[in-house]
């Protein structure tokens, strides 16, 4: 048998479509960002809920899980929400549900949880082990959904509908706060007291032109679920005015006698979202690292009966208040909260102050009340129409029956009733469905009473719709009723800003009890944002640091490029100047100490973690002395220069040094001598230096004066000060009387040839490339190559751009040798010094993150 030859397989032609990858990535990313911002991460300013939270509350309301009914499995709720409304995984739904039930997270919990819903230190049990139902506060959030008070939108598969927003009978966004991270934006809002928020909203209803200060008389500050103490109200005022601010919270601590011979600190309230285990861990780490002294033991006696009780034992001979001051500075017993009031308003994210938040909510409630009144009026009119028709039928019921009996079918009966008694179709249908038991004498009396009541209600509802003032009054009264029913007393204590730690009696007792001498020290700030303290040798009789050893070597460890250095003592304060023009007082006691013969900035702390900074916008650019008689010189990105009058320092923990224009920021700060020169370097490679004496010192509130004339599109990228003679630099805050740190030895990396005097380092690149991807080209020139020009002029060119370069990426002016480091602090190689003033640069092997001067070995 001859085998059958297989037929050739048919192939489907390939269908390959070419697309532009950049356009596809852009479109996909925008769709993803839109989904995260509008459908996941940010709350609506009207009801204060994210979509998943709103869907959980609505579905639980539809399931009838009221407070007066039993709990049901959380897994059942999660399944209903996921299957009908929320097109995401069960983990995200259950996480949101857990947060709504946690009393330490929500000031007014919306879900009544039964079972293990977690703690501040541990996560919750799985959804199959916990149960839940709506809390009383959730009922007023969903009340009125059946009265057409809000719009309903389709769910993810267009088979069901869900509310676009909840009616929200109280300002939930302010009361419970919110947190979320979207694409390119985030929100972090603090909880408040319901009674106070309602009082502020009611005042705004009657006084639409109310100011923030007037509203703060009703809402003085956040009211955190765990209590504690808010220290300093300046940041809260800023947040209420602009939508952004920060405040510090402290634990509630009392000094108690633990035994007849032992005293301890008893913690009964902790800062917001700080758990006891985290505090205990930080205390143990501080004791083991010798940063905390005077603590003998820590015991957690927290239970369900007495609540939080954390007992910290104090060693004999130590002042409990002094130890407590240490604990506040070095443990989470004092924590900061950054307010960022970002919420959706009209479908777009906005940053809102206190008045705007209340106004959005009041407008929402006015709309809800108006729609509810209109709905009720329609229902009352429809019912009155039927009652009037029924009364007509009862008055002449015999004729009505005769008409119906003589009719062949229902349609004929309906038509004859309409013609004979002048009824509407609705009235005729209602009469045809009338039951015989309604024909009694008492039924007529009840119908007449109902008619009169309906007429009165219709008149009231029409009057309410016709008067915006009555609508606002109704909103105000309903808010007051909710506050009376659900409001609780304030838990968090508010105090004004405390004095700086070094000026308080408690801080002095800390130092005395721990036997800290008031010794001279240097404080270093690296270009990567780390800070350390170097104390003078205890056996040195002079107040100055020892001279450098002849064979001292420059350390090659990370973070050794210094941005700023200032001298002081262990009991004095220094100032940290930020790019937002703010000076923050700081005590040097809390900084880690390194030996004077081994300066390693990698051992320091991140100064951004030590200070209360805006993590998104603020960074420290210099350290300055608060006891020096020299003015602080500031240079801004838009070319403004200012010298601040010395000694004009308020007692507040932080204050403004300059009034910045919109979009401007401080790029450099220094504390030079009167004979020094101030130096600007712009992105278009122009360098300008002029005498510091030409800038008249001004008060803190002044905006400064013109420093450099910038070209089109150019900005200032570096500002510093140098000694007029060219032999030293005032980089950051001066060491001693204007001398710059010096270094002896063989240098670091390519900086083996140490040139005395001041050098100018410039690094050019392409402005369109992503930061850190283009190494660019660098040049190191002597500062003496650059002629001086007058203030407010354009300066001279500091580097010639080659092909592919259009701007300076980095510039630095300071004492040789210049030290370049990567963003992580690793040493980078710079070209040898000696290049001409306007020469082009030498290509770099790797990108440079920052440039500073080398560490001085005391």
C-alpha positions as a printed Julia matrix, in Angstrom:
858×3 Matrix{Float64}:
   0.0    0.0    0.0
   1.44   3.31  -1.07
   1.69   5.8    1.82
  -0.35   8.92   1.43
   1.65  12.04   0.81
   0.81  14.67   3.48
  -0.57  17.91   2.24
   1.53  21.01   2.87
   0.44  22.93   5.98
  -1.18  26.27   5.39
   0.48  29.14   7.19
  -1.22  32.24   8.41
   0.55  35.36   7.25
   2.22  37.3   10.08
   0.42  40.42  11.23
   3.1   42.65  12.69
   2.2   46.22  13.42
   4.94  48.77  13.92
   4.32  51.25  16.71
   6.3   54.13  18.18
   7.66  52.85  21.5
   7.94  56.31  23.03
   4.32  57.14  22.16
   3.12  53.78  23.47
   5.06  54.19  26.74
   3.79  57.74  27.17
   0.18  56.76  26.56
   0.34  53.68  28.78
   2.01  55.59  31.59
  -0.51  58.39  31.43
  -3.36  55.87  31.59
  -1.74  54.19  34.57
  -1.11  57.51  36.32
  -4.68  58.61  35.67
  -6.01  55.36  37.13
  -3.87  55.6   40.26
  -4.65  59.25  40.91
  -8.37  59.21  40.27
  -9.36  55.64  41.07
  -7.07  54.45  43.83
  -4.76  56.72  45.8
  -6.41  60.08  46.43
  -9.6   60.72  48.43
 -12.5   62.81  47.23
 -12.65  66.09  49.13
 -16.42  65.78  49.54
 -16.72  62.52  51.46
 -13.03  61.99  52.27
 -13.02  58.46  50.87
 -10.99  56.66  48.26
 -12.97  54.57  45.73
 -12.27  51.28  47.5
 -13.38  52.68  50.86
 -16.54  54.12  49.33
 -17.38  50.79  47.68
 -16.85  48.89  50.92
 -19.21  51.15  52.89
 -21.83  51.16  50.12
 -21.79  47.4   49.68
 -21.98  46.8   53.43
 -24.96  49.16  53.53
 -26.59  47.23  50.71
 -25.95  44.02  52.63
 -27.78  45.44  55.63
 -24.81  45.19  57.99
 -26.11  47.82  60.38
 -24.74  48.34  63.91
 -27.85  46.75  65.42
 -27.29  43.5   63.53
 -24.72  40.75  63.9
 -21.23  40.72  62.48
 -20.49  38.75  59.31
 -17.25  37.28  58.03
 -14.91  39.88  56.56
 -14.23  37.49  53.68
 -17.9   37.7   52.73
 -17.76  41.48  52.56
 -14.51  41.37  50.58
 -16.05  38.91  48.13
 -19.18  41.01  47.61
 -17.14  44.18  47.03
 -14.69  42.46  44.68
 -17.37  40.67  42.69
 -19.72  43.6   42.25
 -17.82  46.87  42.51
 -14.02  46.78  42.89
 -12.0   45.34  39.98
  -8.89  44.61  42.06
  -7.57  41.89  44.35
  -8.99  40.88  47.7
  -5.81  41.97  49.53
  -6.27  45.63  48.66
  -9.94  45.52  49.66
  -9.25  43.84  52.98
  -6.36  46.23  53.78
  -8.66  49.22  53.22
 -11.39  47.56  55.28
  -8.97  46.93  58.16
  -7.88  50.55  58.22
 -11.5   51.72  58.43
 -11.9   49.57  61.56
  -8.7   50.49  63.43
  -9.37  53.0   66.25
  -5.69  54.01  66.41
  -5.76  54.99  62.74
  -9.24  56.51  62.38
 -10.44  59.21  64.74
 -13.99  58.03  64.07
 -13.9   54.39  62.85
 -16.4   53.57  60.12
 -16.38  49.79  60.55
 -17.02  47.84  63.75
 -14.51  45.03  63.61
 -14.69  41.82  65.63
 -11.54  39.75  65.94
  -7.86  40.46  65.37
  -7.67  43.61  63.26
  -4.0   44.09  64.08
  -2.13  46.63  66.16
   0.45  49.35  65.67
   3.16  46.69  65.69
   1.41  43.69  64.11
  -0.79  43.08  61.08
  -4.36  41.8   61.17
  -5.55  38.23  60.9
  -6.77  36.91  57.57
 -10.23  37.94  56.4
 -11.62  34.46  57.05
 -10.91  34.87  60.77
 -12.38  38.34  61.37
 -15.9   39.71  61.29
 -17.28  43.17  60.62
 -20.34  45.38  60.41
 -20.9   49.09  59.89
 -20.13  51.47  62.75
 -22.65  54.19  63.72
 -20.47  56.8   62.0
 -20.86  54.94  58.69
 -24.66  55.14  58.8
 -24.61  58.92  58.53
 -22.08  58.64  55.71
 -24.51  56.56  53.62
 -27.81  58.03  54.87
 -30.0   59.34  52.03
 -28.64  57.25  49.17
 -32.2   56.16  48.36
 -33.34  59.78  47.96
 -31.35  60.7   44.83
 -28.9   62.86  46.77
 -25.85  61.83  44.7
 -25.18  60.57  41.21
 -24.78  56.85  40.57
 -22.26  55.59  38.03
 -21.81  52.16  36.4
 -19.52  49.62  38.0
 -16.56  48.08  36.2
 -18.68  45.81  33.93
 -21.67  48.15  33.5
 -24.06  45.68  35.11
 -24.55  47.47  38.43
 -24.35  51.04  39.66
 -22.5   52.59  42.56
 -22.52  56.09  44.11
 -20.03  58.54  42.7
 -19.71  60.03  46.19
 -21.39  59.37  49.53
 -23.73  61.95  51.13
 -21.37  62.24  54.15
 -23.26  63.9   56.97
 -19.98  65.13  58.51
 -16.59  66.28  57.08
 -14.98  62.86  57.06
 -11.78  63.97  55.31
 -10.87  66.32  58.15
 -12.16  64.07  60.91
 -10.38  60.86  59.85
  -7.59  62.21  57.67
  -6.13  60.31  54.74
  -2.87  59.03  53.33
  -1.95  57.78  49.89
   0.78  57.77  47.27
  -0.15  58.38  43.65
   2.01  58.97  40.59
   3.9   62.21  41.06
   1.86  63.26  44.09
   0.86  62.09  47.54
  -1.53  63.01  50.31
  -1.07  62.94  54.07
  -3.84  64.48  56.16
  -4.13  64.5   59.93
  -7.28  63.48  61.86
  -9.32  66.11  63.73
 -11.98  66.27  66.4
 -15.53  65.92  65.04
 -17.05  68.49  67.41
 -14.43  71.09  66.48
 -14.65  70.43  62.75
 -18.43  70.71  62.81
 -18.17  73.98  64.75
 -15.78  75.34  62.11
 -18.03  74.2   59.27
 -21.09  75.78  60.87
 -19.2   79.05  61.33
 -18.19  79.0   57.66
 -21.83  78.44  56.67
 -22.9   81.62  58.46
 -19.69  83.54  57.65
 -18.6   82.68  54.08
 -15.78  85.27  54.25
 -14.22  83.75  57.38
 -10.43  83.82  57.61
  -8.15  80.95  58.54
  -7.47  82.51  61.94
 -11.18  82.72  62.63
 -11.66  79.08  61.67
  -8.72  78.1   63.87
 -10.59  79.49  66.86
 -12.93  76.51  66.33
 -10.38  74.04  64.9
  -7.13  74.78  66.75
  -5.29  71.74  65.44
  -5.38  68.01  64.73
  -6.81  65.59  67.27
  -4.95  62.31  66.95
  -6.63  58.99  67.81
  -3.85  57.98  70.21
  -3.74  61.3   72.04
  -0.27  62.63  72.79
   0.88  66.24  72.64
   1.39  68.43  69.59
   4.38  70.69  70.19
   4.36  73.88  68.15
   1.48  75.31  66.14
   3.4   77.26  63.49
   3.45  74.31  61.09
  -0.26  73.72  61.66
  -1.02  77.34  60.76
   0.99  76.93  57.58
  -0.9   73.76  56.68
  -4.27  75.4   57.32
  -3.29  78.37  55.17
  -1.51  76.62  52.28
  -2.29  72.92  52.57
   1.3   72.03  53.47
   2.99  72.07  56.85
   4.48  69.96  59.6
   4.18  69.53  63.33
   5.81  67.45  66.04
   3.97  65.11  68.38
   5.2   63.93  71.75
   4.18  61.02  73.91
   2.36  61.64  77.18
   4.89  60.77  79.88
   4.73  61.07  83.66
   7.41  60.58  86.33
   6.35  57.96  88.89
   7.95  56.13  91.8
   8.22  52.52  90.69
   9.56  51.33  94.04
  10.63  53.03  97.23
  14.1   53.62  95.77
  13.5   53.68  92.01
  11.95  56.3   89.74
  10.68  55.66  86.25
   9.0   57.28  83.26
   5.51  55.96  82.47
   4.29  56.42  78.89
   0.51  56.29  78.49
   0.09  57.89  75.04
   2.32  57.67  71.98
   2.61  59.82  68.85
   0.34  59.05  65.92
   0.91  55.57  64.41
   3.92  54.84  66.64
   3.84  51.45  68.37
   5.3   50.47  71.72
   7.6   47.85  70.2
   9.19  50.43  67.93
   9.87  52.7   70.91
  11.36  49.83  72.93
  13.59  48.84  70.02
  14.91  52.39  69.57
  15.58  52.75  73.29
  17.54  49.49  73.34
  19.55  50.54  70.28
  20.34  53.9   71.89
  21.48  52.3   75.13
  23.64  49.74  73.32
  25.26  52.44  71.15
  25.86  54.68  74.22
  23.69  57.46  72.77
  21.2   57.09  75.62
  22.36  57.2   79.21
  20.44  56.84  82.42
  17.98  54.15  81.22
  18.09  50.93  83.22
  15.25  48.92  81.68
  12.06  49.13  79.62
   8.89  47.17  80.39
   5.69  47.02  78.36
   2.71  46.64  80.74
   0.06  47.36  78.11
  -3.19  45.41  78.47
  -6.84  45.67  77.46
  -7.91  46.93  80.89
  -5.43  49.74  81.47
  -4.45  50.51  77.88
  -0.96  51.61  76.93
   1.55  51.59  79.78
   5.25  51.64  78.92
   7.55  51.87  81.96
  11.11  53.16  81.46
  13.35  52.62  84.48
  15.83  55.37  85.41
  19.23  54.61  86.88
  20.04  55.99  90.3
  21.61  59.45  90.17
  20.03  60.54  86.86
  17.43  63.27  86.49
  14.26  61.71  84.98
  13.4   64.92  83.14
  16.88  65.08  81.68
  16.65  61.49  80.47
  13.18  62.21  79.08
  14.59  65.1   77.02
  17.1   62.66  75.55
  14.37  60.16  74.77
  12.34  62.82  72.98
  15.27  63.66  70.73
  16.52  60.16  69.95
  13.46  57.88  70.0
   9.96  57.9   68.48
   8.59  59.35  71.73
   8.78  62.52  69.65
   7.75  62.22  66.01
   6.94  64.58  63.17
   3.9   64.63  60.91
   4.07  66.26  57.5
   0.72  67.57  56.29
   0.04  67.49  52.55
  -3.64  68.14  51.94
  -4.06  66.79  48.41
  -7.57  65.64  47.45
  -9.78  65.39  44.39
 -11.97  68.43  43.76
 -14.22  68.31  40.74
 -12.22  65.36  39.43
  -8.78  66.99  39.67
  -6.17  66.81  42.46
  -5.71  70.02  44.42
  -3.79  71.1   47.51
  -6.33  72.54  49.96
  -6.1   74.67  53.07
  -8.51  74.47  55.97
 -11.03  76.89  54.53
 -11.0   75.22  51.12
 -11.54  71.78  52.69
 -14.51  73.03  54.69
 -15.92  74.96  51.72
 -15.83  71.93  49.42
 -17.65  69.88  52.03
 -20.25  72.6   52.78
 -20.98  72.97  49.06
 -21.4   69.21  48.83
 -23.85  69.11  51.72
 -25.81  72.02  50.28
 -26.17  70.09  47.02
 -27.13  66.91  48.92
 -29.75  68.77  50.96
 -31.14  70.5   47.87
 -31.45  67.24  45.92
 -32.97  65.48  48.91
 -35.52  68.29  49.36
 -36.4   68.19  45.66
 -36.81  64.41  45.83
 -39.02  64.58  48.89
 -41.13  67.35  47.36
 -41.73  65.24  44.26
 -42.72  62.24  46.37
 -45.08  64.33  48.53
 -46.76  65.84  45.47
 -47.25  62.41  43.91
 -48.75  61.06  47.13
 -51.03  64.08  47.53
 -52.24  63.59  43.97
 -53.25  59.99  44.77
 -54.86  60.93  48.08
 -57.0   63.62  46.44
 -58.18  61.13  43.82
 -59.03  58.57  46.49
 -61.03  61.13  48.44
 -63.06  61.9   45.32
 -63.81  58.21  44.92
 -64.8   57.71  48.57
 -67.15  60.73  48.52
 -69.11  59.17  45.64
 -68.21  55.55  46.06
 -71.59  54.19  44.85
 -71.28  55.85  41.48
 -67.64  54.73  41.23
 -68.7   51.11  41.79
 -71.52  51.47  39.24
 -69.1   52.81  36.61
 -66.67  49.97  37.21
 -69.41  47.28  37.14
 -70.85  48.57  33.87
 -67.43  48.54  32.16
 -66.4   45.64  29.9
 -62.71  45.65  30.87
 -60.09  47.56  32.91
 -59.2   49.97  30.12
 -62.85  50.98  29.68
 -63.27  51.37  33.45
 -60.18  53.58  33.59
 -61.43  55.75  30.72
 -64.93  56.18  32.17
 -63.54  57.07  35.64
 -61.34  59.74  34.06
 -64.27  61.19  32.09
 -66.92  61.05  34.86
 -64.84  62.21  37.85
 -62.18  64.29  36.06
 -59.31  62.13  37.33
 -55.81  61.54  36.03
 -54.57  58.19  34.79
 -52.61  57.63  38.0
 -55.61  58.42  40.15
 -57.87  56.14  38.11
 -55.4   53.24  38.35
 -55.07  53.77  42.07
 -58.88  53.67  42.52
 -59.14  50.5   40.45
 -56.66  48.86  42.81
 -58.55  50.07  45.87
 -59.4   47.44  48.45
 -62.89  47.34  49.93
 -61.59  47.74  53.49
 -60.5   51.29  52.61
 -64.14  52.33  52.16
 -64.81  52.73  55.88
 -65.61  55.98  57.61
 -62.28  55.96  59.45
 -60.38  55.55  56.2
 -61.85  58.81  54.95
 -60.81  60.61  58.12
 -57.28  59.21  57.81
 -57.07  60.3   54.18
 -58.16  63.82  55.02
 -55.58  64.01  57.81
 -52.91  62.7   55.45
 -53.96  65.26  52.83
 -53.55  68.12  55.31
 -50.18  66.82  56.51
 -48.94  66.45  52.93
 -50.01  69.97  52.06
 -48.12  71.36  55.06
 -45.0   69.36  54.19
 -45.17  70.5   50.57
 -45.37  74.12  51.65
 -42.34  73.65  53.92
 -40.31  71.89  51.24
 -41.18  74.54  48.64
 -40.15  77.26  51.07
 -36.91  75.4   51.76
 -36.08  75.09  48.06
 -36.89  78.73  47.46
 -34.52  79.96  50.2
 -30.74  79.28  50.03
 -30.49  80.64  53.57
 -32.88  77.96  54.84
 -30.9   75.29  53.01
 -27.69  76.44  54.71
 -29.46  76.56  58.05
 -30.67  73.0   57.55
 -27.15  71.83  56.75
 -25.86  73.56  59.87
 -28.52  72.02  62.12
 -27.92  68.53  60.74
 -24.2   68.89  61.35
 -24.91  69.89  64.93
 -27.08  66.81  65.42
 -24.31  64.52  64.12
 -21.74  66.16  66.4
 -24.04  65.69  69.42
 -24.56  62.03  68.58
 -21.05  60.98  67.53
 -18.7   63.61  68.94
 -16.11  62.78  71.62
 -13.83  65.03  73.74
 -10.43  66.1   72.42
  -7.63  63.63  73.06
  -4.51  65.48  71.85
  -3.03  68.34  73.84
  -1.93  71.4   71.83
   1.02  73.5   72.97
   2.81  76.41  71.38
   6.35  76.02  70.04
   8.8   74.95  72.71
  12.18  76.69  73.14
  15.15  75.15  71.46
  16.52  72.2   73.44
  19.79  73.89  74.33
  17.99  76.84  75.93
  15.62  74.85  78.12
  16.29  74.0   81.72
  15.57  70.35  81.0
  18.21  70.26  78.27
  20.75  71.84  80.6
  19.93  69.2   83.19
  20.51  66.54  80.53
  24.02  67.77  79.92
  24.86  68.24  83.6
  23.47  64.87  84.65
  25.42  63.11  81.91
  28.54  65.13  82.79
  29.05  66.59  79.34
  31.64  69.34  79.32
  31.14  72.47  77.25
  34.06  71.67  74.96
  34.91  73.15  71.57
  33.83  71.12  68.57
  33.47  71.24  64.82
  30.33  70.22  62.96
  30.73  68.96  59.41
  28.07  68.71  56.69
  28.92  66.6   53.66
  27.74  67.27  50.14
  25.64  64.09  50.39
  23.76  65.43  53.42
  25.49  63.65  56.32
  26.68  65.42  59.47
  29.08  64.61  62.31
  30.63  66.32  65.31
  34.35  66.36  66.09
  35.24  67.36  69.63
  38.56  68.89  70.63
  40.92  66.68  72.59
  40.16  66.7   76.3
  43.86  67.11  77.19
  44.24  70.24  75.07
  44.39  73.38  77.2
  43.48  75.76  74.4
  40.01  76.23  72.96
  41.35  75.67  69.47
  41.76  72.37  67.7
  45.21  70.83  67.53
  47.26  71.56  64.43
  47.17  68.97  61.64
  49.77  66.26  61.82
  52.51  66.66  59.18
  51.85  63.25  57.67
  48.07  63.3   57.9
  46.36  61.52  55.02
  43.11  62.47  53.33
  40.59  59.7   53.96
  39.18  58.02  50.87
  35.98  56.75  52.51
  32.55  57.78  51.34
  30.92  61.14  52.19
  34.23  62.91  52.74
  33.45  65.9   50.48
  32.51  68.7   52.86
  29.83  71.23  52.01
  29.94  73.22  55.21
  31.75  73.3   58.54
  31.13  75.43  61.61
  32.84  75.74  64.98
  31.05  75.85  68.29
  30.83  74.08  71.61
  28.85  71.06  72.73
  26.33  73.26  74.54
  25.69  75.84  71.85
  23.25  75.88  69.0
  23.97  76.18  65.31
  21.66  76.88  62.39
  20.86  74.72  59.37
  19.93  76.79  56.3
  17.63  75.1   53.78
  16.93  75.77  50.12
  13.52  77.21  51.07
  15.22  80.06  52.92
  14.49  78.6   56.35
  16.95  78.47  59.26
  16.39  75.6   61.68
  18.01  75.66  65.1
  19.77  72.44  66.03
  21.68  71.21  69.03
  25.03  69.59  68.29
  24.62  67.17  71.2
  22.55  64.75  69.14
  25.09  64.42  66.32
  27.38  61.38  66.35
  30.91  62.08  67.54
  33.99  60.76  65.72
  37.6   60.9   66.93
  39.53  64.02  65.99
  42.18  61.96  64.21
  39.72  59.96  62.1
  37.14  62.19  60.44
  34.8   59.89  58.52
  31.6   61.57  57.39
  30.14  58.18  56.52
  29.72  57.7   60.27
  27.39  60.69  60.45
  23.62  60.9   60.38
  21.46  62.04  57.51
  20.67  65.57  58.53
  17.33  65.42  56.69
  16.26  62.69  59.13
  17.48  64.72  62.11
  15.55  67.88  61.2
  11.87  68.41  60.38
  12.19  68.99  56.63
   9.72  68.75  53.81
  10.99  65.46  52.3
   9.85  66.4   48.78
  11.04  69.99  48.49
  13.49  70.9   51.26
  17.16  70.12  51.84
  19.95  71.58  53.98
  22.51  73.57  52.01
  24.75  74.98  54.78
  25.45  75.17  58.5
  25.94  78.57  60.14
  26.86  79.89  63.56
  24.19  81.69  65.56
  26.75  83.38  67.83
  28.93  84.89  65.11
  28.75  88.62  64.41
  29.07  88.04  60.67
  25.94  88.35  58.49
  24.67  85.26  56.68
  24.97  85.66  52.9
  22.39  83.94  50.69
  22.26  83.44  46.93
  19.12  82.28  45.1
  18.43  80.44  41.87
  16.99  83.58  40.25
  20.13  85.61  40.98
  19.12  87.41  44.19
  21.72  88.06  46.89
  21.08  88.94  50.5
  23.06  89.4   53.68
  21.02  88.94  56.84
  21.71  91.19  59.8
  23.55  89.12  62.45
  21.84  88.53  65.78
  18.35  89.09  64.38
  17.37  85.6   65.46
  13.99  84.92  67.11
  13.67  82.28  69.82
  11.55  80.04  67.58
  12.93  76.63  66.55
  12.89  77.7   62.89
  12.35  80.93  60.99
  12.69  82.48  57.53
  15.92  84.18  56.43
  14.61  85.6   53.15
  11.32  86.25  51.41
  11.58  84.25  48.19
   9.79  85.0   44.96
   7.51  82.32  43.47
   9.6   79.51  41.99
  12.83  80.74  43.58
  15.0   78.9   46.09
  18.29  79.38  47.92
  21.24  77.63  46.23
  24.0   78.65  48.65
  24.56  80.15  52.08
  27.74  81.29  53.74
  28.96  83.47  56.62
  31.94  85.36  55.17
  34.04  88.19  56.52
  33.33  91.76  55.39
  36.4   91.69  53.14
  35.33  88.56  51.26
  33.96  88.3   47.76
  30.61  86.71  46.91
  30.6   84.35  43.91
  27.73  83.37  41.59
  27.96  80.68  38.89
  25.08  80.41  36.41
  23.96  77.49  34.24
  25.08  79.33  31.09
  28.68  79.17  32.46
  28.83  82.8   33.58
  30.79  83.46  36.8
  30.49  86.71  38.76
  32.23  87.76  41.95
  32.02  91.07  43.77
  32.8   92.4   47.29
  30.48  91.27  50.06
  30.59  94.8   51.44
  28.58  95.99  48.41
  25.54  94.09  49.75
  23.95  95.97  52.61
  22.77  93.66  55.45
  18.96  93.46  55.71
  16.36  92.13  58.12
  14.99  88.62  57.88
  11.78  89.64  56.11
  13.55  91.42  53.25
  13.78  89.87  49.81
  17.39  90.77  49.04
  18.77  92.59  45.98
  20.03  91.82  42.49
  23.16  89.69  42.61
  23.85  88.54  39.03
  22.21  89.45  35.73
  21.12  86.15  34.2
  20.79  85.38  30.54
  17.64  84.04  28.94
  16.73  80.69  30.47
  19.74  80.65  32.81
  19.63  79.99  36.54
  22.15  80.17  39.36
  23.63  76.74  40.19
  26.28  77.75  42.76
  26.83  80.51  45.31
  29.72  80.83  47.74
  32.2   83.29  49.2
  35.99  83.51  48.94
  38.63  85.52  50.69
  39.44  88.68  48.77
  43.14  87.88  48.85
  42.48  84.53  47.17
  44.1   82.47  49.87
  41.09  81.01  51.59
  37.42  80.35  51.22
  34.31  80.93  53.27
  32.59  77.83  52.11
  29.4   77.3   54.07
  30.08  78.66  57.54
  33.63  79.8   58.19
  36.04  77.97  60.44
  37.68  80.42  62.78
  38.06  83.9   61.31
  37.63  83.23  57.64
  40.32  80.63  57.07
  39.36  77.6   55.05
  40.18  74.06  56.12
  43.57  72.99  54.88
  44.98  69.58  54.1
  48.48  68.16  53.91
  49.66  64.96  52.31
  49.21  63.16  49.04
  45.55  63.99  48.36
  42.81  61.69  47.1
  42.1   60.12  43.75
  43.34  62.46  40.99
  43.84  65.36  43.38
  47.42  64.46  44.13
  48.72  67.84  42.97
  47.46  70.14  45.7
  47.39  73.72  44.52
  47.17  76.4   47.21
  44.4   78.96  46.97
  40.92  78.84  45.49
  39.81  76.78  42.5
  36.71  76.85  40.31
  35.25  73.49  39.31
  32.71  73.41  36.49
  31.03  70.39  34.9
  29.15  70.83  31.62
  26.63  68.56  29.94
  23.4   68.39  27.99
  20.35  69.73  29.82
  18.02  67.3   28.02
  19.63  64.15  29.44
  18.44  62.5   32.62
  20.45  63.33  35.77
  23.17  60.78  36.47
  23.29  59.38  32.94
  25.71  61.83  31.28
  29.13  62.18  32.92
  29.82  65.41  31.0
  33.13  67.25  30.92
  34.88  68.97  33.85
  37.4   71.76  34.26
  39.38  72.94  37.29
  40.72  76.51  37.07
  42.37  78.9   39.48
  40.0   81.49  40.87
  42.57  84.19  40.15
  41.84  83.66  36.44
  38.41  85.31  36.84
  38.29  89.12  36.94
  35.9   90.8   39.38
  32.81  92.59  38.08
  30.23  94.82  39.71
  27.18  93.47  41.45
  24.13  92.87  39.22
  26.28  92.38  36.1
  26.63  89.29  33.93
  30.13  88.16  34.94
  32.58  86.29  32.69
  32.52  82.91  30.95
  33.85  80.04  33.08
  33.81  77.18  30.52
  33.4   76.83  26.79
  30.78  74.32  25.73
  31.7   71.66  23.22
  29.38  69.8   20.86
  26.48  68.21  22.74
  26.81  70.55  25.74
  24.49  73.47  26.43
  24.6   74.1   30.2
  26.63  73.66  33.35
  25.36  70.75  35.42
  27.49  71.5   38.47
  29.81  74.21  39.74
  31.82  74.77  42.9
  34.22  77.44  44.13
  36.39  76.68  47.15
  39.78  75.74  48.55
  42.04  73.32  46.73
  42.05  70.4   46.48
  38.48  70.03  45.28
  36.96  66.65  46.05
  34.28  65.21  43.75
  31.98  62.41  44.85
  29.16  60.35  43.34
  25.58  60.64  44.63
  26.36  57.79  47.07
  29.53  59.48  48.34
  32.11  57.46  46.39
  35.16  59.46  45.3
  35.25  60.57  41.64
  38.22  61.7   39.57
  38.55  65.36  38.49
  40.95  66.79  35.89
  44.19  68.33  37.08
  43.9   72.01  38.04
  45.38  74.76  35.91
  42.95  75.01  33.0
  42.31  78.41  31.46
  39.28  80.41  32.5
  37.18  79.88  29.35
  38.64  76.57  28.17
  36.51  73.55  27.41
  36.3   70.65  29.84
  37.84  67.18  29.95
  35.39  64.26  29.6
  34.69  62.47  32.88
  34.71  58.72  33.31
  31.66  58.66  35.6
  28.95  61.11  36.64
  29.71  63.42  39.57
  26.97  64.05  42.15
  28.6   66.9   44.09
  31.88  68.68  44.77
  33.22  69.93  48.08
  36.42  70.58  49.94
  38.45  67.85  51.6
  38.16  66.97  55.27
  40.54  68.82  57.56
  42.19  66.48  60.06
  42.38  68.28  63.43
